[in-house]
């Protein structure tokens, strides 16, 4: 068991490699501020990429998951530079450079892109209110479990802003375009049962059972599993499901099958034949490249 702490996050990793990341601003209902944004992006791009971490469960301290953006900050509460006037062409050409990277880019989107890029299972354990970015950050996670006390709201219309954190990409893929539009248009706060009925959630649990259920689910994903096979499968399902023709999926499938057959696949086949648990040695930090660059 290991533990690390940050200003707004706590991370505990058990002996199975399941890291539990807890949003930790309980007195502010874990409201998302610029410090939390920076820390979440950083840990998903660095600390959680350690091969000692096999899967991640994300939850909140206290009675909330994340109450949305902290609106108490002075100036532009989203941390954006109001002096800039970028055209779409200018922004796309230099979005990751100054002044646009810090002055225009959505901080929630930086977080969800980092979550999406992690080549490991990520499970949200939504223990209480999850509103605004508190809801959209979970969309980049692979599965969402919730407490019976959870409330989930895509409330952007009430604030005069738009869905962020790349949720316009994630949400329709999870629940379908009709349901996504209804929730965005209405800006209503959903109960856990409504979110389950709308297919946003995998399951709903009693409060004390939520995090243990998420952790056990994560363990079931990684015990006797190849980190390379899991990482490639995550990459393939997200990317290939949006391709224009199945041939493109076939080409990446073929490379993935080729490289895994030379690596952990040999051990998996041997373990199956010998009726024993496999001893996979591949690392999620060293996935073979199966898609073209760009």
Beta strands, then each sheet from edge to edge (+ up, - down):
strand 1: 2-5
strand 2: 9-13
strand 3: 18-23
strand 4: 55-60
strand 5: 64-66
strand 6: 121-126
strand 7: 129-131
strand 8: 143-147
strand 9: 151-153
strand 10: 189-191
strand 11: 203-205
sheet 1: 1+ 2- 3+ 4+ 6+ 8+ 11+
sheet 2: 5+ 7+ 9+ 10-
end
